[in-house]
Amino acid sequence: MIPISNEDAAERSYLGMPAWPIDLGVLDKYSEEIERVFGVASGPFEGEPNFRFREGLSTNDALNVRWAKCPSFRKCNLSTLLAGELRQNVNLQIWTDATVCEFALSRETGLLMGVTARNLGGKTLHVFAKQFVLSAGTIETTRLLLLMDRGADNRIFGKASVLGHYFQDHLKLEVAKIERHKAVETNRYFAYRYLRSTRRDLHLELPHGAQAEHAVGSAFVYVAMDLGSSPLATLKALMQGLQRREFDWRALSVLSQNAGILGKAAYWRVVKKQLYVPPQINFKIMLCGEQLPHWQNRISLAPVLDRLGLPKSQLDWRPRDSDERTFRAIIARLGDYWLRTGLDQVCPLIWNLATLDNDMPLVSQAEACAHPSGTTRMGTDPKTSVVGPDLSCHAVPNVSIVSASVFPTAGSANPTFTIMKMAYYFADIFLGKL
């Protein structure tokens, strides 16, 4: 959990990108309530006075430092976290195994009157309402709107022609390994930290001054671990099994044979407020870059049908030259940051071959982070956007979208926290509180 920064949503004239039509600062008031739901500590994502940075990880003009907040395993699964509250809500009906297949639109008013959902068993559900909210993720939400438009002979969104376009994701790539020359100090720098019982993960972000200087998008790097078959991997698998209400006795047997490592891990967790990572486990540097909006990156309806007889989603997407420039800019800044902070003396970077050769395109080796967004983009002009600042569709005012699909740009943070804040924001609009 980490928000998209206000600067990422501001106007970026050096890229020719306008600001988001809403001020992300308006969403900040929802942060603490969301943090309470997930049981994470409130407070800023930058360093706090009681968050000890004696290892020297601090912001400079090479990279900014922020710390993401991570819920515990027990609170990561929303279906179990919110199940009790949902069951007790007498005004709420939840239908599962029901895929929306048809839309009933009024020719007179242009409003959506109802939807029809089906399942593979042949059952049908008709829902009629005054207001509809699509919150099915970027790809499925866009597919539903495209199906609605096709059912109306492409008369709904045809004027704007932006529906489905500007698909964007974050691109991820391993760029270096960290040589654990001084294993304990390296652990103190880069292992997960805990502040008021909340795990915090390091983000080293490309400052906006650097973005403007190089005319590139946002990006950040984070540190990952190669757990392999280590006891930490076994412990992680055991905890994930417990979350699924499964217990792996074999994993418990493996852990019992590594009591020494587990003892050290307990000491580091309680006393040093950090995860203990044994010296044989490697740290690696992962780069995550914002993909800039591009018209030709798009979602459309495929000629292939699913088992309900509906077109599947088709994704036409690839990284662009602008993404390569973003990667190269933050790699240069990362090397500078390592030198300035003295990290090169403690844990030098072992760069991947492609990062050292400017003729080898990095984007060809990158993978998507599964953070899709942008295909029902938000804006004030119906010709260049699908929804307005209130998240309702310009073309069908009683249909609203709560999804990363409305993001005009992707920013350089995981989108989930911003999506959740946007959901609270829309709820207040719907209830007339804004």
C-alpha positions as a Markdown table, in Angstrom:
| # | Residue | x | y | z |
|---|---|---|---|---|
| 1 | Met | 0.0 | 0.0 | 0.0 |
| 2 | Ile | 1.5 | 3.2 | -1.2 |
| 3 | Pro | -0.2 | 6.2 | -2.9 |
| 4 | Ile | 0.5 | 7.6 | -6.3 |
| 5 | Ser | 2.2 | 10.9 | -5.6 |
| 6 | Asn | 0.5 | 14.2 | -6.2 |
| 7 | Glu | 3.4 | 15.2 | -8.6 |
| 8 | Asp | 2.6 | 12.1 | -10.7 |
| 9 | Ala | -1.0 | 13.3 | -11.2 |
| 10 | Ala | 0.0 | 17.0 | -11.8 |
| 11 | Glu | 0.6 | 18.5 | -15.2 |
| 12 | Arg | 3.8 | 17.3 | -16.8 |
| 13 | Ser | 4.5 | 19.8 | -19.5 |
| 14 | Tyr | 7.8 | 18.2 | -20.4 |
| 15 | Leu | 5.8 | 15.2 | -21.6 |
| 16 | Gly | 2.8 | 17.1 | -22.9 |
| 17 | Met | 0.5 | 15.5 | -20.3 |
| 18 | Pro | -2.2 | 17.5 | -18.6 |
| 19 | Ala | -3.0 | 17.1 | -14.9 |
| 20 | Trp | -5.6 | 14.6 | -13.6 |
| 21 | Pro | -9.0 | 16.3 | -13.4 |
| 22 | Ile | -9.1 | 15.7 | -9.7 |
| 23 | Asp | -6.5 | 16.7 | -7.1 |
| 24 | Leu | -5.2 | 13.5 | -5.5 |
| 25 | Gly | -4.9 | 15.5 | -2.2 |
| 26 | Val | -8.7 | 15.3 | -2.0 |
| 27 | Leu | -8.3 | 11.5 | -1.6 |
| 28 | Asp | -5.9 | 11.8 | 1.3 |
| 29 | Lys | -8.6 | 12.0 | 3.9 |
| 30 | Tyr | -9.6 | 8.4 | 3.2 |
| 31 | Ser | -6.1 | 7.0 | 4.0 |
| 32 | Glu | -6.5 | 6.4 | 7.7 |
| 33 | Glu | -9.8 | 4.6 | 7.4 |
| 34 | Ile | -8.4 | 2.3 | 4.8 |
| 35 | Glu | -5.3 | 1.7 | 6.9 |
| 36 | Arg | -7.5 | 0.8 | 9.8 |
| 37 | Val | -9.4 | -1.8 | 7.7 |
| 38 | Phe | -6.1 | -3.5 | 6.8 |
| 39 | Gly | -4.5 | -3.1 | 10.2 |
| 40 | Val | -1.5 | -1.1 | 9.1 |
| 41 | Ala | 0.0 | 1.9 | 10.9 |
| 42 | Ser | -1.1 | 5.4 | 10.0 |
| 43 | Gly | 1.4 | 8.1 | 9.2 |
| 44 | Pro | 3.5 | 9.3 | 6.2 |
| 45 | Phe | 5.2 | 7.1 | 3.7 |
| 46 | Glu | 8.4 | 9.0 | 4.1 |
| 47 | Gly | 10.7 | 8.6 | 7.1 |
| 48 | Glu | 9.2 | 9.3 | 10.6 |
| 49 | Pro | 11.2 | 10.4 | 13.6 |
| 50 | Asn | 10.9 | 7.0 | 15.3 |
| 51 | Phe | 11.8 | 5.2 | 12.1 |
| 52 | Arg | 15.6 | 5.0 | 12.6 |
| 53 | Phe | 17.6 | 5.6 | 9.4 |
| 54 | Arg | 21.0 | 5.2 | 11.1 |
| 55 | Glu | 22.0 | 3.2 | 8.0 |
| 56 | Gly | 21.8 | 6.4 | 5.9 |
| 57 | Leu | 19.0 | 5.6 | 3.5 |
| 58 | Ser | 17.8 | 9.1 | 2.9 |
| 59 | Thr | 16.4 | 11.2 | 0.0 |
| 60 | Asn | 18.8 | 13.1 | -2.1 |
| 61 | Asp | 18.6 | 14.7 | -5.6 |
| 62 | Ala | 19.5 | 11.3 | -7.2 |
| 63 | Leu | 16.5 | 9.3 | -5.7 |
| 64 | Asn | 13.6 | 9.9 | -3.3 |
| 65 | Val | 13.0 | 7.4 | -0.4 |
| 66 | Arg | 9.5 | 6.2 | 0.4 |
| 67 | Trp | 8.3 | 3.2 | 2.4 |
| 68 | Ala | 5.3 | 1.1 | 1.3 |
| 69 | Lys | 3.0 | -0.4 | 4.0 |
| 70 | Cys | 2.2 | -4.1 | 3.8 |
| 71 | Pro | -0.8 | -5.8 | 5.6 |
| 72 | Ser | -0.2 | -9.0 | 7.3 |
| 73 | Phe | -1.0 | -12.3 | 5.6 |
| 74 | Arg | -4.2 | -12.6 | 7.6 |
| 75 | Lys | -5.5 | -9.3 | 6.4 |
| 76 | Cys | -4.5 | -9.6 | 2.7 |
| 77 | Asn | -7.5 | -11.6 | 1.6 |
| 78 | Leu | -10.5 | -9.3 | 1.3 |
| 79 | Ser | -13.1 | -12.1 | 1.0 |
| 80 | Thr | -12.2 | -13.2 | 4.6 |
| 81 | Leu | -11.4 | -9.7 | 5.9 |
| 82 | Leu | -14.7 | -8.2 | 5.0 |
| 83 | Ala | -16.9 | -11.3 | 5.0 |
| 84 | Gly | -18.6 | -10.7 | 8.4 |
| 85 | Glu | -19.4 | -7.1 | 7.6 |
| 86 | Leu | -20.8 | -8.0 | 4.2 |
| 87 | Arg | -23.1 | -10.7 | 5.6 |
| 88 | Gln | -24.5 | -8.4 | 8.3 |
| 89 | Asn | -25.4 | -5.7 | 5.7 |
| 90 | Val | -29.1 | -6.2 | 5.1 |
| 91 | Asn | -29.2 | -3.8 | 2.2 |
| 92 | Leu | -26.6 | -5.8 | 0.2 |
| 93 | Gln | -27.0 | -8.7 | -2.1 |
| 94 | Ile | -24.0 | -10.5 | -3.5 |
| 95 | Trp | -24.4 | -12.8 | -6.5 |
| 96 | Thr | -21.5 | -15.0 | -7.5 |
| 97 | Asp | -21.0 | -17.0 | -10.7 |
| 98 | Ala | -22.9 | -14.3 | -12.6 |
| 99 | Thr | -21.3 | -12.7 | -15.7 |
| 100 | Val | -23.0 | -9.6 | -17.2 |
| 101 | Cys | -23.8 | -10.4 | -20.8 |
| 102 | Glu | -26.5 | -7.9 | -21.9 |
| 103 | Phe | -27.3 | -4.3 | -21.4 |
| 104 | Ala | -30.8 | -2.7 | -21.6 |
| 105 | Leu | -30.3 | 1.0 | -22.7 |
| 106 | Ser | -33.1 | 3.5 | -23.1 |
| 107 | Arg | -33.2 | 5.1 | -26.5 |
| 108 | Glu | -35.1 | 8.1 | -25.1 |
| 109 | Thr | -32.9 | 9.0 | -22.2 |
| 110 | Gly | -29.6 | 7.3 | -23.1 |
| 111 | Leu | -29.4 | 5.8 | -19.7 |
| 112 | Leu | -28.7 | 2.2 | -18.7 |
| 113 | Met | -31.9 | 0.6 | -17.4 |
| 114 | Gly | -30.8 | -2.9 | -16.6 |
| 115 | Val | -28.3 | -5.7 | -17.1 |
| 116 | Thr | -28.6 | -9.4 | -17.6 |
| 117 | Ala | -26.1 | -11.8 | -16.2 |
| 118 | Arg | -25.7 | -15.5 | -16.9 |
| 119 | Asn | -23.7 | -18.5 | -15.8 |
| 120 | Leu | -22.5 | -21.7 | -17.5 |
| 121 | Gly | -25.4 | -23.6 | -16.0 |
| 122 | Gly | -27.9 | -21.6 | -18.0 |
| 123 | Lys | -29.2 | -19.6 | -15.1 |
| 124 | Thr | -30.1 | -15.9 | -15.8 |
| 125 | Leu | -30.2 | -12.9 | -13.5 |
| 126 | His | -31.9 | -9.6 | -14.5 |
| 127 | Val | -31.0 | -6.5 | -12.5 |
| 128 | Phe | -32.8 | -3.1 | -12.9 |
| 129 | Ala | -31.5 | 0.0 | -11.2 |
| 130 | Lys | -31.3 | 3.8 | -11.4 |
| 131 | Gln | -27.5 | 3.8 | -10.9 |
| 132 | Phe | -24.8 | 1.3 | -12.0 |
| 133 | Val | -21.2 | 1.1 | -10.9 |
| 134 | Leu | -18.6 | -1.0 | -12.7 |
| 135 | Ser | -15.7 | -2.0 | -10.5 |
| 136 | Ala | -14.4 | -5.1 | -12.2 |
| 137 | Gly | -10.7 | -4.2 | -12.8 |
| 138 | Thr | -9.3 | -2.5 | -15.8 |
| 139 | Ile | -9.6 | -5.2 | -18.4 |
| 140 | Glu | -13.0 | -6.6 | -17.6 |
| 141 | Thr | -14.5 | -3.1 | -16.9 |
| 142 | Thr | -13.4 | -2.0 | -20.4 |
| 143 | Arg | -14.7 | -5.2 | -22.0 |
| 144 | Leu | -18.1 | -4.6 | -20.4 |
| 145 | Leu | -18.3 | -1.0 | -21.8 |
| 146 | Leu | -17.2 | -2.3 | -25.2 |
| 147 | Leu | -19.9 | -4.9 | -25.1 |
| 148 | Met | -22.5 | -2.2 | -24.1 |
| 149 | Asp | -21.3 | -0.1 | -27.0 |
| 150 | Arg | -21.5 | -3.0 | -29.5 |
| 151 | Gly | -25.0 | -3.8 | -28.4 |
| 152 | Ala | -26.0 | -0.2 | -29.3 |
| 153 | Asp | -24.3 | -0.3 | -32.7 |
| 154 | Asn | -21.3 | 1.6 | -31.4 |
| 155 | Arg | -23.4 | 4.7 | -30.9 |
| 156 | Ile | -22.5 | 5.3 | -27.2 |
| 157 | Phe | -18.8 | 5.9 | -27.1 |
| 158 | Gly | -18.1 | 6.3 | -30.8 |
| 159 | Lys | -17.9 | 10.1 | -30.6 |
| 160 | Ala | -14.9 | 10.0 | -28.3 |
| 161 | Ser | -13.3 | 6.9 | -29.7 |
| 162 | Val | -11.0 | 6.7 | -26.6 |
| 163 | Leu | -12.6 | 3.7 | -25.0 |
| 164 | Gly | -10.1 | 0.9 | -24.8 |
| 165 | His | -7.2 | 3.1 | -25.8 |
| 166 | Tyr | -4.2 | 4.2 | -23.7 |
| 167 | Phe | -3.7 | 0.9 | -22.0 |
| 168 | Gln | -0.8 | 1.2 | -19.6 |
| 169 | Asp | 1.0 | -1.0 | -17.1 |
| 170 | His | 4.1 | -0.8 | -15.0 |
| 171 | Leu | 7.1 | -2.5 | -16.6 |
| 172 | Lys | 9.3 | -4.6 | -14.3 |
| 173 | Leu | 12.9 | -5.7 | -14.8 |
| 174 | Glu | 15.7 | -7.0 | -12.6 |
| 175 | Val | 18.7 | -4.7 | -13.3 |
| 176 | Ala | 21.3 | -5.8 | -10.7 |
| 177 | Lys | 22.2 | -8.0 | -7.8 |
| 178 | Ile | 23.5 | -6.7 | -4.5 |
| 179 | Glu | 26.8 | -8.1 | -3.4 |
| 180 | Arg | 26.4 | -8.9 | 0.3 |
| 181 | His | 30.0 | -8.0 | 1.0 |
| 182 | Lys | 29.0 | -7.0 | 4.6 |
| 183 | Ala | 26.0 | -9.3 | 5.1 |
| 184 | Val | 24.7 | -7.9 | 8.4 |
| 185 | Glu | 25.0 | -4.3 | 7.3 |
| 186 | Thr | 23.3 | -5.2 | 4.0 |
| 187 | Asn | 20.5 | -6.8 | 6.0 |
| 188 | Arg | 20.1 | -3.6 | 8.0 |
| 189 | Tyr | 19.8 | -1.5 | 4.8 |
| 190 | Phe | 17.5 | -3.6 | 2.7 |
| 191 | Ala | 15.5 | -6.2 | 4.6 |
| 192 | Tyr | 11.9 | -5.5 | 5.4 |
| 193 | Arg | 11.5 | -3.1 | 8.3 |
| 194 | Tyr | 8.7 | -3.0 | 10.9 |
| 195 | Leu | 7.2 | 0.2 | 12.2 |
| 196 | Arg | 4.5 | -0.1 | 14.8 |
| 197 | Ser | 4.0 | -3.8 | 13.7 |
| 198 | Thr | 3.6 | -2.8 | 10.0 |
| 199 | Arg | 6.0 | -4.1 | 7.5 |
| 200 | Arg | 7.6 | -1.4 | 5.4 |
| 201 | Asp | 9.2 | -2.0 | 2.0 |
| 202 | Leu | 11.7 | 0.4 | 0.5 |
| 203 | His | 10.9 | 2.4 | -2.7 |
| 204 | Leu | 13.7 | 4.5 | -4.3 |
| 205 | Glu | 11.9 | 6.8 | -6.6 |
| 206 | Leu | 13.0 | 9.0 | -9.5 |
| 207 | Pro | 12.5 | 12.6 | -8.4 |
| 208 | His | 10.3 | 14.8 | -10.5 |
| 209 | Gly | 13.2 | 17.2 | -11.2 |
| 210 | Ala | 15.0 | 14.3 | -12.8 |
| 211 | Gln | 12.0 | 13.3 | -14.8 |
| 212 | Ala | 11.7 | 16.8 | -16.2 |
| 213 | Glu | 15.5 | 16.9 | -16.9 |
| 214 | His | 15.4 | 13.7 | -18.9 |
| 215 | Ala | 11.8 | 14.1 | -20.2 |
| 216 | Val | 10.8 | 10.7 | -18.9 |
| 217 | Gly | 8.0 | 9.2 | -16.8 |
| 218 | Ser | 8.1 | 8.1 | -13.2 |
| 219 | Ala | 9.9 | 5.0 | -11.9 |
| 220 | Phe | 11.1 | 3.4 | -8.7 |
| 221 | Val | 13.4 | 0.6 | -7.7 |
| 222 | Tyr | 12.8 | -1.9 | -4.9 |
| 223 | Val | 14.8 | -4.7 | -3.4 |
| 224 | Ala | 13.6 | -8.3 | -3.8 |
| 225 | Met | 15.0 | -11.6 | -2.4 |
| 226 | Asp | 15.9 | -14.9 | -4.0 |
| 227 | Leu | 14.4 | -17.1 | -1.3 |
| 228 | Gly | 14.8 | -20.3 | -3.3 |
| 229 | Ser | 14.4 | -23.3 | -1.0 |
| 230 | Ser | 15.6 | -21.5 | 2.1 |
| 231 | Pro | 13.8 | -21.7 | 5.5 |
| 232 | Leu | 12.3 | -18.3 | 4.8 |
| 233 | Ala | 10.6 | -19.6 | 1.7 |
| 234 | Thr | 9.3 | -22.5 | 3.8 |
| 235 | Leu | 8.0 | -20.2 | 6.5 |
| 236 | Lys | 6.3 | -18.0 | 3.9 |
| 237 | Ala | 4.6 | -21.0 | 2.3 |
| 238 | Leu | 3.5 | -22.2 | 5.7 |
| 239 | Met | 1.9 | -18.8 | 6.5 |
| 240 | Gln | 0.2 | -18.6 | 3.2 |
| 241 | Gly | -1.2 | -22.1 | 3.7 |
| 242 | Leu | -2.6 | -21.0 | 7.1 |
| 243 | Gln | -4.3 | -18.1 | 5.4 |
| 244 | Arg | -6.0 | -20.7 | 3.1 |
| 245 | Arg | -6.8 | -22.7 | 6.2 |
| 246 | Glu | -4.4 | -25.4 | 5.2 |
| 247 | Phe | -1.5 | -26.8 | 7.3 |
| 248 | Asp | 1.6 | -28.3 | 5.8 |
| 249 | Trp | 3.2 | -30.7 | 8.3 |
| 250 | Arg | 6.2 | -31.2 | 6.0 |
| 251 | Ala | 6.9 | -27.5 | 6.1 |
| 252 | Leu | 6.8 | -27.6 | 9.9 |
| 253 | Ser | 9.4 | -30.5 | 9.8 |
| 254 | Val | 11.7 | -28.4 | 7.6 |
| 255 | Leu | 11.4 | -25.4 | 10.0 |
| 256 | Ser | 12.2 | -27.6 | 13.0 |
| 257 | Gln | 15.5 | -28.5 | 11.4 |
| 258 | Asn | 16.4 | -24.9 | 11.1 |
| 259 | Ala | 15.7 | -23.7 | 14.6 |
| 260 | Gly | 18.9 | -21.6 | 14.7 |
| 261 | Ile | 17.9 | -19.5 | 11.7 |
| 262 | Leu | 14.4 | -19.1 | 13.1 |
| 263 | Gly | 15.8 | -18.0 | 16.4 |
| 264 | Lys | 17.9 | -15.3 | 14.7 |
| 265 | Ala | 14.8 | -14.3 | 12.7 |
| 266 | Ala | 12.8 | -13.9 | 15.9 |
| 267 | Tyr | 15.6 | -11.8 | 17.5 |
| 268 | Trp | 15.8 | -9.5 | 14.5 |
| 269 | Arg | 12.0 | -9.1 | 14.3 |
| 270 | Val | 11.5 | -8.3 | 18.0 |
| 271 | Val | 14.7 | -6.3 | 18.8 |
| 272 | Lys | 15.8 | -4.8 | 15.5 |
| 273 | Lys | 12.4 | -4.5 | 14.0 |
| 274 | Gln | 13.5 | -6.1 | 10.8 |
| 275 | Leu | 13.3 | -9.3 | 8.8 |
| 276 | Tyr | 16.5 | -11.4 | 9.2 |
| 277 | Val | 17.8 | -12.6 | 5.8 |
| 278 | Pro | 20.5 | -15.3 | 6.0 |
| 279 | Pro | 23.8 | -14.3 | 4.2 |
| 280 | Gln | 23.3 | -17.0 | 1.5 |
| 281 | Ile | 20.1 | -15.4 | 0.3 |
| 282 | Asn | 20.7 | -12.8 | -2.5 |
| 283 | Phe | 19.2 | -9.4 | -2.7 |
| 284 | Lys | 18.3 | -8.1 | -6.2 |
| 285 | Ile | 17.4 | -4.7 | -7.5 |
| 286 | Met | 14.1 | -4.6 | -9.4 |
| 287 | Leu | 13.2 | -1.6 | -11.5 |
| 288 | Cys | 9.5 | -0.6 | -12.0 |
| 289 | Gly | 8.7 | 2.1 | -14.6 |
| 290 | Glu | 5.6 | 4.0 | -15.4 |
| 291 | Gln | 4.5 | 3.3 | -19.0 |
| 292 | Leu | 3.4 | 6.6 | -20.6 |
| 293 | Pro | -0.1 | 6.7 | -22.3 |
| 294 | His | 0.0 | 5.7 | -25.9 |
| 295 | Trp | -3.0 | 5.6 | -28.3 |
| 296 | Gln | -2.1 | 2.3 | -30.0 |
| 297 | Asn | -1.8 | 0.4 | -26.7 |
| 298 | Arg | -5.4 | -0.8 | -26.4 |
| 299 | Ile | -8.0 | -3.3 | -25.3 |
| 300 | Ser | -10.6 | -4.4 | -27.9 |
| 301 | Leu | -13.1 | -7.2 | -28.4 |
| 302 | Ala | -11.5 | -10.3 | -29.8 |
| 303 | Pro | -13.0 | -12.4 | -32.6 |
| 304 | Val | -12.7 | -15.4 | -30.2 |
| 305 | Leu | -15.7 | -16.1 | -28.0 |
| 306 | Asp | -15.8 | -17.3 | -24.4 |
| 307 | Arg | -18.0 | -20.1 | -23.1 |
| 308 | Leu | -20.9 | -17.7 | -22.6 |
| 309 | Gly | -20.7 | -16.7 | -26.3 |
| 310 | Leu | -19.2 | -13.3 | -25.6 |
| 311 | Pro | -16.1 | -11.8 | -27.2 |
| 312 | Lys | -13.0 | -12.1 | -25.1 |
| 313 | Ser | -10.7 | -9.2 | -24.4 |
| 314 | Gln | -7.9 | -8.6 | -26.9 |
| 315 | Leu | -4.9 | -6.7 | -25.8 |
| 316 | Asp | -2.7 | -4.9 | -28.4 |
| 317 | Trp | 0.2 | -3.7 | -26.3 |
| 318 | Arg | 3.9 | -3.3 | -26.3 |
| 319 | Pro | 6.6 | -1.2 | -24.6 |
| 320 | Arg | 7.7 | 2.0 | -26.4 |
| 321 | Asp | 10.9 | 4.0 | -26.8 |
| 322 | Ser | 9.7 | 6.3 | -24.0 |
| 323 | Asp | 9.7 | 3.4 | -21.6 |
| 324 | Glu | 13.3 | 2.6 | -22.5 |
| 325 | Arg | 14.3 | 6.2 | -21.8 |
| 326 | Thr | 12.7 | 6.0 | -18.4 |
| 327 | Phe | 14.6 | 2.8 | -17.6 |
| 328 | Arg | 17.9 | 4.3 | -18.6 |
| 329 | Ala | 17.3 | 7.5 | -16.6 |
| 330 | Ile | 16.6 | 5.8 | -13.3 |
| 331 | Ile | 19.5 | 3.3 | -13.8 |
| 332 | Ala | 21.9 | 6.2 | -14.1 |
| 333 | Arg | 20.4 | 7.8 | -10.9 |
| 334 | Leu | 20.6 | 4.5 | -9.0 |
| 335 | Gly | 24.3 | 4.2 | -9.7 |
| 336 | Asp | 24.7 | 7.8 | -8.5 |
| 337 | Tyr | 22.7 | 7.2 | -5.4 |
| 338 | Trp | 24.8 | 4.1 | -4.5 |
| 339 | Leu | 28.0 | 6.2 | -4.7 |
| 340 | Arg | 26.7 | 9.2 | -2.8 |
| 341 | Thr | 25.4 | 7.1 | 0.1 |
| 342 | Gly | 28.5 | 4.9 | 0.4 |
| 343 | Leu | 26.5 | 1.8 | -0.4 |
| 344 | Asp | 29.2 | 0.8 | -2.9 |
| 345 | Gln | 31.6 | 0.2 | -0.1 |
| 346 | Val | 29.2 | -2.0 | 1.8 |
| 347 | Cys | 27.2 | -3.9 | -0.8 |
| 348 | Pro | 28.3 | -3.0 | -4.4 |
| 349 | Leu | 25.9 | -3.6 | -7.3 |
| 350 | Ile | 26.6 | -6.3 | -9.8 |
| 351 | Trp | 24.8 | -4.9 | -12.9 |
| 352 | Asn | 23.1 | -7.1 | -15.4 |
| 353 | Leu | 24.8 | -7.2 | -18.8 |
| 354 | Ala | 22.0 | -5.3 | -20.6 |
| 355 | Thr | 22.2 | -2.4 | -18.2 |
| 356 | Leu | 25.8 | -1.8 | -19.1 |
| 357 | Asp | 25.2 | -1.8 | -22.9 |
| 358 | Asn | 23.0 | 1.0 | -24.2 |
| 359 | Asp | 22.6 | -0.8 | -27.5 |
| 360 | Met | 20.7 | -3.7 | -25.7 |
| 361 | Pro | 17.0 | -2.6 | -25.2 |
| 362 | Leu | 15.9 | -3.2 | -21.7 |
| 363 | Val | 12.2 | -3.1 | -22.4 |
| 364 | Ser | 12.5 | -6.2 | -24.6 |
| 365 | Gln | 13.4 | -8.1 | -21.4 |
| 366 | Ala | 10.8 | -6.4 | -19.1 |
| 367 | Glu | 7.6 | -7.9 | -18.0 |
| 368 | Ala | 4.2 | -6.4 | -17.0 |
| 369 | Cys | 3.5 | -5.9 | -13.3 |
| 370 | Ala | -0.2 | -6.7 | -13.7 |
| 371 | His | -1.1 | -3.1 | -12.9 |
| 372 | Pro | -3.3 | -2.3 | -15.9 |
| 373 | Ser | -4.9 | 1.1 | -16.2 |
| 374 | Gly | -5.9 | 3.9 | -18.5 |
| 375 | Thr | -8.6 | 2.4 | -20.9 |
| 376 | Thr | -11.6 | 4.3 | -19.5 |
| 377 | Arg | -9.6 | 7.4 | -18.8 |
| 378 | Met | -10.9 | 10.3 | -16.7 |
| 379 | Gly | -11.1 | 13.9 | -18.0 |
| 380 | Thr | -13.3 | 16.9 | -18.5 |
| 381 | Asp | -13.6 | 16.7 | -22.3 |
| 382 | Pro | -16.0 | 13.9 | -23.6 |
| 383 | Lys | -13.9 | 13.8 | -26.8 |
| 384 | Thr | -10.8 | 12.7 | -25.0 |
| 385 | Ser | -12.1 | 10.8 | -22.0 |
| 386 | Val | -14.7 | 8.2 | -20.9 |
| 387 | Val | -15.5 | 9.4 | -17.4 |
| 388 | Gly | -15.6 | 12.8 | -15.7 |
| 389 | Pro | -14.1 | 13.8 | -12.4 |
| 390 | Asp | -17.1 | 12.4 | -10.6 |
| 391 | Leu | -16.3 | 9.0 | -12.3 |
| 392 | Ser | -19.6 | 8.9 | -14.2 |
| 393 | Cys | -19.5 | 8.1 | -17.9 |
| 394 | His | -19.9 | 11.2 | -20.2 |
| 395 | Ala | -22.0 | 9.1 | -22.6 |
| 396 | Val | -24.1 | 7.2 | -20.0 |
| 397 | Pro | -24.4 | 9.4 | -16.9 |
| 398 | Asn | -26.0 | 6.7 | -14.7 |
| 399 | Val | -23.0 | 4.4 | -15.2 |
| 400 | Ser | -19.9 | 5.1 | -13.1 |
| 401 | Ile | -16.5 | 3.4 | -13.1 |
| 402 | Val | -14.4 | 2.7 | -10.0 |
| 403 | Ser | -11.2 | 1.1 | -11.4 |
| 404 | Ala | -7.7 | 1.9 | -12.3 |
| 405 | Ser | -9.0 | 2.0 | -15.8 |
| 406 | Val | -9.9 | 5.7 | -15.2 |
| 407 | Phe | -6.3 | 6.7 | -14.3 |
| 408 | Pro | -5.1 | 9.2 | -17.0 |
| 409 | Thr | -1.5 | 8.2 | -16.2 |
| 410 | Ala | -0.1 | 5.3 | -14.2 |
| 411 | Gly | 2.3 | 7.1 | -11.9 |
| 412 | Ser | 5.1 | 5.1 | -10.2 |
| 413 | Ala | 3.3 | 3.4 | -7.3 |
| 414 | Asn | 1.3 | 0.2 | -7.0 |
| 415 | Pro | -2.3 | 1.3 | -7.9 |
| 416 | Thr | -4.3 | -0.5 | -5.2 |
| 417 | Phe | -4.2 | 2.1 | -2.5 |
| 418 | Thr | -5.2 | 4.8 | -4.9 |
| 419 | Ile | -8.0 | 2.7 | -6.2 |
| 420 | Met | -9.3 | 2.1 | -2.7 |
| 421 | Lys | -9.2 | 5.8 | -1.9 |
| 422 | Met | -11.0 | 6.5 | -5.2 |
| 423 | Ala | -13.7 | 4.0 | -4.1 |
| 424 | Tyr | -14.3 | 6.0 | -0.9 |
| 425 | Tyr | -14.3 | 9.2 | -2.9 |
| 426 | Phe | -17.0 | 7.9 | -5.2 |
| 427 | Ala | -19.1 | 6.6 | -2.3 |
| 428 | Asp | -19.1 | 10.1 | -0.9 |
| 429 | Ile | -20.2 | 11.5 | -4.3 |
| 430 | Phe | -22.9 | 8.9 | -4.5 |
| 431 | Leu | -24.2 | 9.7 | -1.0 |
| 432 | Gly | -24.1 | 13.4 | -1.7 |
| 433 | Lys | -21.3 | 14.1 | 0.8 |
| 434 | Leu | -19.1 | 15.9 | -1.8 |
